[in-house]
Amino acid sequence: MIDPQGQANKWIKNSERENQLSVIKLSDSDYMRTLENCIQFGTPLLLENVGEELDPSLEPLLLRQTFKQGGIDCIRLGEVIIEYSFDFKFYITTKLRNPHYMPELATKVSLLNFMITPEGLEDQLLGIVVAKERPELEEERNALILQSAANKKQLKDIEKKILETLSSSEGNILEDESAIKVLDSAKMMSNEITKKQQIAEKTELKIAESREGYRAIAKHSSVLFFSIADLANIDPMYQYSLTWFVNLYINSIHDSNKSKILEKRLRYLNDHFTYNLYCNICRSLFEKDKLLFSFLLCANLLLAKKEIEYQELMFLLTGGVSLKSAEKNPDPTWLQDKSWEEICRASEFPAFKELRKHFCEHTTEWQKIYDSKEPHNAKFPVPMNEKLNELQKIIILRCLRPDKITPAITNYVTDKLGKKFVEPPPFDLTKSYLDSNCTI
């Protein structure tokens, strides 16, 4: 299981706890002895934190090379032949985010990607916020889930009982009194369970409606988590665990301002958690990456609200790629060929449809922006100034004056998120201490 957030580990440990699960790492000195014991006694085993290669001595086990010896199933591990129990279960987890396993390994194991998805995280965060804000709702919901599972199990048992009765009954079933009694009681129980299920489903709908009120904060926080997960692409040192993120989220639920009005309460919680996360992450970033992080947060939140286009954001970050050769540069005396090519590439987006033509017809007006000391504050030629949104203006600025992108981005984040998101707080040891606890 590819498990960067440790969710698979947690799930295996919970589901196999009663079956005497053993946990090993390849670095343990006695891991082979534990492995042999588990195979013999048929108890589950979890091998965690593996890299991209597994120990060759596990080969016969992964290939299940069992053989009979004296009527007993055996397997050879290295030099040792041990008895093999078919109750044995073998789980392997890796913390690597994007491991590359060779095809020959992938054919020997079932490879599961346990990397959390935005929807999955959203549901988890929704559960947490509802459990803290409306504990009675979450308790009722969990009880319903358990009851529903128990009802389904009972129905299955009834089906089995009926089938057994029918198969063991000899002669005319209508004359078999015990069989008729079994079928009667099965029918009554089945009707009772169906009624219970119907009531449970109605209650579940009511609970779901109340929970949906908190969906906005869960969605917002899920976007924040995936924004910080992206930081690993900038520097492999920037990696944050889901457990740490969830703890921060719970702290914000406790520490943010309370309100009886749900909309107000959600706004307080949103603002508190976003800024709290920003301050915490800024502590661990190099100075040069802090504005980039603010922009990443800002862009991802706007993408989630569909206020900006993904393609335009990617163009801002990369400058785009075009297979067509650019048209002739309208004024090579001041406009660099590279800038002109980028303008031509940007013109392929719907928002910039008229840009290339406008550029050729109003070259002198665009030159004023190019020559300006503060092009990021300058007004664009009409009608571009009114037609384009802020991000689209930064894209044009990127083509003309890439040296002024930083102040433009600073203005953009200030406008969308607030001034405090472009002024990283100085390191505060007391605050760091308050954010920690005896185990973190």
N, C-alpha and C positions, 0 to 999 in steps of 0.2 A: 504494500500500500504506500503510495506517494502521499506523505503526510506532514507537510511543512508546519501545520498549526497544531499538531499533536492530538487532533480529534479522533483519529483512528485508534491511536494508543489508548485513549481514554475509553473509547467504546469497547475495545477488546477486553480491557481490564475489568470493566463493569459487567460485560456479558459472560465472561468466563471465570469470574471471581469464585463462584461456588464449585467450579470443577478443578480447583487446585492449579491455577495457571502459574507456570514458571516464566520468569522474564530474564533474558540474557542479552549480552552484547558480544560482538566478535572479539572485543578487547579483554573479556573476562578470562582469567587463567583456567577456570574449571568448566568452561562452557560445553566442552565435549561430553563431560560426565553428566551434566544436567540434561543434555540432549539425549544421551543413551537411556537415562532413567525415564524420561518422558515417553520415548518410543516404546520401551518395555511395558510401562504401566498404562499407556494410552491416555496420558493427561495432556492438556493443551500447552503449547509453548509459544512464547512471543520473542522473536529476535528483533531488537530495535536498533535504530541508528546505523543502518548499513550504508555503504557508499554505492558506487556504481558497479562494484565487482563483489561477488560472494566467494566465500572460502571454497576451494575445489573439493574439500572433503565432504561437502554437503551434496555433491553431485548425485550419488546413488539414491539419496533420500528424495531429491527433487524429481528424479526419474522414476521413483518408486520401484527400484530394482529388488523386489522381494522374491524369495524362493523358498521352497519347502525343504525342511531338513528334519527327518524323523517325524513327519506329519505335522510339524509346527512351522508357521510362517516366520522366516528370518530375513535379516538384511545385513549386508556387510558395510560397516563404516570404518574406513582405513583398514587396520589389521584385524579389527574385532568383528565377530559375528554375533549379532544380538537378536533376541526374539522381537518380532514386530507385531504391535497391536493395531488393529484397524480403527480403533477409537482415537488414535493420535491425530491431533490437529496442529498445523504449523503455520504461524502468522509471521510475516516479516514486514517491518516498517522502515521507511527512510525519511529523513528530515529534509532531503534535497528538494528544492522547489521545482526544478525542471531536469530530472536525471535522464541520462541517455543510456538505456539498457540495450545490450546487444540482442539481435533477434534470437540467438540460440538460448539466451536466458529467458526471454519473454515467452518462448514456447514451453518452458518447463514449469512456469508458475502462472497463476491468474493475476494479472496486473490491474490493480484498481487505483484510480486517481481520487484520493480523498481530499484534494485541495478544495478549500471552501469556495462556494459560488456566491455571487452577490445576493441571490434570492435566499440561499440557505442561511447566510449570515443575517440577512434582514429578519428572517423568521426567529432566529435565536435571540436577536436583540429586542424584537417585539415581545417575546416571552419574558425577557428579563425586566423590561420597563413595566409591563403589565403586572408582573409578580411583585414589583416594588410599589407601584402606584395603586393597583387594585388587587391586593393579594387574594381576596375572596374569589375573584373571577378566575384567576389562574389555578387556584386549588380545585375549584369546581370543574374547570376544563380538564385538569389532569385526572380527576376522579372519573370523569366521563370517558376519557380515553381508556382507562383501566377497565371500567365497566363494559365498554363496548367490546374490548378484547375478550373479556370473560364470557360475554354473551355469545360471541362467535365460536368460542371454544366449546361452550355447552351445546350449541346447535350441531357442531361437528360430532360431539359424543353421541347425541341423540340419533344422528344419521347412522353412525356405526352400530348402535344398539338395534335399530330397526333392521339394518342389513343382516346382522347376526341372527336376529329372531327369524327373519324370513328364510335364511339359508339353513338354519338348524331345524325348522319346523317340518315335520313329516306328515304326509297325508293331507287332508283338507284343513287349511289354516283356520277356517271358521269354527271348527270343532276343538281347536287348541286354545283352552281357556287362558293359560299363562301368556301365550303369544298375544291374544287380544288385549289382555291387561297392559302388557308392555307397550303395545301400539297406542292404546288409549292415553296412558300417562305421557307418552312421547308427544302426542298431539297437543295435550293440555300445556305441557311445558313449552313446546314450540310456540303456541299462541301467546303465552305469557311473555316469552322473550321478545317476540315481535312487537308486542305492545310497549315493552320497556324501551326497545330500540327507537320506536317512533317518538316517545317522550324525550329520550336522550337527544335525538336529532333536532327536535324543536329547541330544546335548551341550548344545544350547541350553536344553533343559528343566532340566538340572542347574544350569547357570549361573543361569538365572532364579530357581531355588529359593534359591541362595546370595545372590543380589542382593536378594531379597525381605526378607531379614533386616534390610536397611538402609532399608526402605521408610518406617518410622516417622519417622526423622529428616528424610527428604525431604518427607514430608507436613507435618510440623511447620514446617519452614523455608518451605515454600510458603505456609502460612497467615500466617507472619510477613511475607513479602514483600507479600502483598495487604493486610495491615494497614497497612503504611507507605504503600502506594499510595493508601489511603483518605485519608491526611493532606492530599492536594492539595485535598480538598473543604473543609477547614477554612481553609486559606490557600494560594493558588496558588504561594507561594514554596516550600512543602514538597514538593519533588519529588526523588526519588532514583532513580539509574539502576540497571538490572539488573546491569550490569558491576560497579558498586561493591558491590552486595549480594553478588554471587557471590565477589568478592575477599575480602569480610569472612567469608564462609562457609568459603572455603579456609583463611583464617588461623585460624579456629576449629578446623578439622580438625587443623591442625598444632600449635596451642597448647594444646588441651584435654588433660586427663589421659588417659593410655592405659590399656587393660586388655585382658587376653586374653579375658575373658568379654564376649560381644557385648552383653548387656543393660546391663551396667555401663558399657561404652564408649559406648553410645548415650545413656545418661543423662548422662554427663559432657559429651558433645558437645552435647546438647540444652541443658543448663543454661548451658554456656559461651557458646554462640552466642546464645541468647536474651538473656542479660545484656549480652554484648558489643554486640549490635545496639541494645539499649535505651540503653546509655551513648553510643553513636555518634549515635543519633538525637536524644537529649536535648541534645546540644551545639548542634543547629541549631534547637531549638524555643524559642519565647517561654515564659517562666515559666508563664503562664496555661494553656498547652496541654499541659504535661508530664503532669499527672494524667490528662487526657483520653486521651493516648497510652497510658499504662499500662493504663487501663480498656479501651481498644480492643484492645490486645494480649491482655489477659486474656479479654475476651468472645469474641474470634475463636477463641482456642485452646479455650475451653469449648464453643463452637458446633461446632467440628470434632469434639470428643469426644461431641457430642450430650448434654452435661450441662445445657445451658440451651436454652430455646425461642427461635427467632428472633423470633416475634411479640411475645413478652414483652420482649425486648431493644428492639425498635422502639418499643413502648409506653413504655418507660422514657425513651427519647430524645425522643419526640414528644408523648406524652400522649394519643395516639390520636384518632380521629375517629369520631363516632357520628351517625347520621341520626335516631335516636330521641331525643325530648326526655326529659330525666331525670325521675325521679319526684320527689315533694315532698321537700324538704330536712327531715330528721328533727329538726334543732336549729339554726336559723339564728343563735342567739345567739353560738355560737362557730365553727360550721362554715360556711366560705364556700361560696357556690353553685358557684364554679369547682371547688373541691375535691370537692364532692358529685357534680358532673357527671363528673369523672374517675373517682371511685369506681364510679359506675354503668357507665362505659365499661369499666373493668377487670373488672367482674363478668361481662362477656360471655366472658372466657377460662375454659376448663375449670377451671384451678387456683383461680380466684376465684369459683366458682359460688355459694357461700354468703355471699360477702362483704357484699353489699348488705343481705341479711336480717339477718346478724349485726350489722351496723352499727346498724340501726334498733332491734335488741333490746338492744344493749349500748352505748348512746351514751355513758354516763358513763365506762365503762372506756376507750373510745377518746379521750374528752376528756382523760384523764390523760396519754395519750401526746402529744396535741396541746400540752398545757400544760408538758410535761417540758422541763427545760433541755437534756437530752441524749436526744432521742427516738430517735436512731440506736442507742443502747445499751439502750433500754428494752425490757422484755418485752412482747410483744403479748398481748392477751386470748386465753384458751384457747377453741377448739382451734387458732386461727390460728397461734400460736407454734410448735406442733409440725408443723402441716400444710404450712406454706410454707417454701420454700428461701430462701437469703439474698437472691437477686436479686428474688424475689417480695416479700420484706419491704421492699426498697428501693423497689419500685414503689408500695407503700402509703404509704411515707414521702414519696415524691414527691407523692402526692395531698394528704397532710395538711400536711407541713412541707417544702416544696421548698428552704427555706433551709439544711437540714441534709443535703442530698444529698452535698456534697463530703466531709465526714467519713465518711459511710456508704460512699461509693465507696472512700475511702482504706482503710477497714477491710476492705472486700471484696477489693481487690487484694492487700492484705497477707496475707489469709487464703488466697487461691488461688495467688498467685505468690511471695509472700515480701516481707519488709519492705524489701529493697533496691530493689524496683521502685516504691516510693513516695518514695524519697529520692534524687532526681536527683543524680549526683555533680557536684561543682564543676568548673568548666572547668580542664583540666590540659593545659598546652601541651606538656609532654614526651610525654604519652600520645598526643596528636594527632599529634605528629611521628613517633612509633613506628608509628602506624597508616598512615602515608603511605609512598610510595616515590618513586623518581626521576621517575616519570611521573604520579603521582597525588598 
